[in-house]
């Protein structure tokens, strides 16, 4: 799975790069689904330095909630000091927070996979006080979005169509590109507020 290319959009829309190996006292990789490929490519780029880098690496991996992709076996074969698989991000989060709490200066963080995984993990990293320059991100895999309804404040995971029905209040929501880093979610706005029932057909935009 190659890196995702996004069209130019509004300023709050996250921008992702390509993971590059960096010198550090330790390395933390957090990925889901096809993000495993970005982690594999990261260590391939490290070349002769990869074994020493892996000896100081902790990998946390979650299979894709959107399409079920599970490439943990491939990551495990890399030979990192620690490689952990969790069924969901929420199950992995206590481990992630513990690693961040115990981290020393010089930790390098690599986040790869879906926007939901990247956004939620990046929020934890920032709350832990790590400098922004210590964090790299790369999008791979599903474009499914985590969306907050601006009306009821409920969050719906893995949204692939636009518009969609809020899983909490039942409103028909238009998915905006406006993104909240605090919530790690895009914003959904009622599409038929002025003309109830006038809802265009749902289109799969975020497969």
Order of alpha helices (4+ residues) and beta strands (2+ residues): beta-alpha-alpha-beta-alpha-beta-alpha-beta-alpha-beta-beta-beta-beta-beta-beta-beta-beta
